[in-house]
């Protein structure tokens, strides 16, 4: 069974940065769509960013210009660089890879 393991979450002050990683237990070279989602307490899970196999990307309006999604096929890893973090960015962040499923989530806490 393929696993997705996320890391990089933590506590950061507003305006700070974090980089999340999601590493698959097998090659991601043929994965067509990889994405990050987040879920804040009491809210539904929401889409944050997507990267396609050809490296094209798309972002939710709420994070556009602040977050960057990228991938490293050699490391089987997709990243989410988060800059200028706001308290409203606090959530559990999940990665999803089409055909592989979901990671377990990593907590991001932003203090004001």
N, C-alpha and C positions, 0 to 999 in steps of 0.2 A: 504494500500500500504506500502510495506516494505521500510524503509529508511536506507541509509548508511550515517553516519555522520563522516567526517574526522576531525582531529584536530592535533595540534602539529607542524604545519609549522611555519616558521618565518625567521628571519635574523640571520645568523651565520657567523663567520669568517672562512676562509679556515682552514682546520684542525680540526674544531669543530665537534660537534655532535648534532643530533636532534633525537627525537623519535616521529614518526607519529602513530596515532591511527585511527582506522576505526571501529565504533561501529554500529552494526545492530540493528534494532528495534524488531528483533525476534531471536530465537535461531539459532546459526550457527553450532550446533552439527552435523547436517546432510548435511552440505554444503561440497561438494567434493573438490572444488577448489577455493582458494582465492588468489588474486594476487594484486600487486601494479604495476602501470604504471606511466609514467611521460611524460609531454609535455612541451618542452621549446618553447619560442616564435619563430615562423616561422618554427617549425619542427613538424614532425608527432609524434603522441603519441607512446611511446615505452615501451615495457615490461621491468620491473625491477626485479621482484621476484615473486615466486609462492610458496604456501604452500598447501599441499594436506591434506585430512582428516586424514591420518595416521601420519601427522606431517613431512612427507618428504618435502624437500625444493629444490628449484632450483633458480639460479641467472643468470642475465645477466653478461657477462664477465666484463663489465665496472664497476660493483659494487661488484663483488665477492671478499670476504675477508674484505670488508668494511661495507657492509649492512647485517642485519640479519632480516629475517621475522619470526614472531612467532604468535601464537594465544592463546587466553584464552577463551575456550568455555563457562565457567561460566559467563564471562563478555560480551559474544557475540562480542568480539573484536579481530581484527587482528592488529598487530603492524609491524612497520618497523623501526628498530634501524639503524640509519645512522651515521657512524663514519668516521673520516678522510675525511670530506667533501671537495670537490673541487669546484671551480667556475663552472665547466661544469656539476655539479649535480643540478644546479639551474633550477627549473621547477615547474609547477603545478603537484602535485602528486595526483593520483587517485587510490582508491581501487576498486576492482571488486570482486564480489562474484557470482559464478556460480548459476544462477537461481534467483538472487536478483538484479543484475545490478550494476550500478556505483554509487560511491559517488560524491559529488559536487566538490571535489578537495580542496587541501590545498597548499598554495604557500610556496615554499622553495627558499630562496635567500642566496647565498653564496658570501661573499665579499672577494676579494683577498688582 
